[in-house]
Amino acid sequence: MKSQKSTLSLASVMLVFLLAACSVNLEFEIFSTDLIEVAKKGDKALFVSANVRMDHSEEEEEAIKTFMKENFRDAENFRVVEEEYSSYLLADYELPIVHVDDDTFEEDGDLLTIVVQSIDSNSVEIGVRFNREQYDQMNVFAQEKFYSDISLGDSKMKFDFRSDNRESIEVEWTCVYVDGRPVPLGKSFKLDKRDKLEIEFSKIFKEAMKSSKDILYFGKLSVLN
């Protein structure tokens, strides 16, 4: 009986790993002037450095690397990091910021694309385009290798928003967490140069990304005169 109990425990641990391996955590950094520049130019995408992180296992490491290379633009610099008694495989990749009307931009394994458009001469609307076709392809791979779908609900998607404008700016965020606090209905923040906010997509927002046919807007940036 003791041997059987040990076997069941090992099976349970493996099941937890397989499910956890299909959460994809994304982190990146956005500067206010980059959003304004893309919104004004309209026809030139900008790429910012981002990180993708998944649970690590030596047995599945090569499969996870392949998964990252196929689903995140220019994924490279793979390394294993230890956090709170857990092991993760981390990679750098390029996240695009594009104008909503930029027809020349071609998605290349981009699960997420940050999208902007000018509202007026001083204001920019910020949104995200979620590639559902890419997401479906990712799930085919995940089912074959990890026996589970990619869970957006369990995946963390967050970024540091930094103000690098000379002028003060005001940003309004909706349906996200701002510095760890929920902002379901919208809240404005005044930022001076070098101020920073941590923005994390809420579970509701991530579920909406899968169902929405177009871009989901969640932020507005205004330069204060």
HELIX and SHEET records of a PDB file:
HELIX    1   1 LYS A    2  ALA A   20  1                                  19    
HELIX    2   2 SER A   32  LYS A   41  1                                  10    
HELIX    3   3 GLU A   58  GLU A   60  5                                   3    
HELIX    4   4 GLU A   61  ASN A   71  1                                  11    
HELIX    5   5 ARG A  132  PHE A  146  1                                  15    
HELIX    6   6 LYS A  203  SER A  211  1                                   9    
SHEET    1   A 8 GLU A  76  GLU A  83  0                                        
SHEET    2   A 8 SER A  86  HIS A  99 -1                                        
SHEET    3   A 8 LEU A  46  ASP A  55 -1                                        
SHEET    4   A 8 ASN A  25  PHE A  31 -1                                        
SHEET    5   A 8 MET A 157  ARG A 162  1                                        
SHEET    6   A 8 LYS A 196  PHE A 201 -1                                        
SHEET    7   A 8 VAL A 176  VAL A 178 -1                                        
SHEET    8   A 8 ARG A 181  VAL A 183 -1                                        
SHEET    1   B 7 GLU A  76  GLU A  83  0                                        
SHEET    2   B 7 SER A  86  HIS A  99 -1                                        
SHEET    3   B 7 LEU A 112  ASP A 120  1                                        
SHEET    4   B 7 SER A 123  PHE A 130 -1                                        
SHEET    5   B 7 LEU A 216  VAL A 223 -1                                        
SHEET    6   B 7 ILE A 169  TRP A 173 -1                                        
SHEET    7   B 7 LYS A 187  LEU A 191 -1                                        
END                                                                             
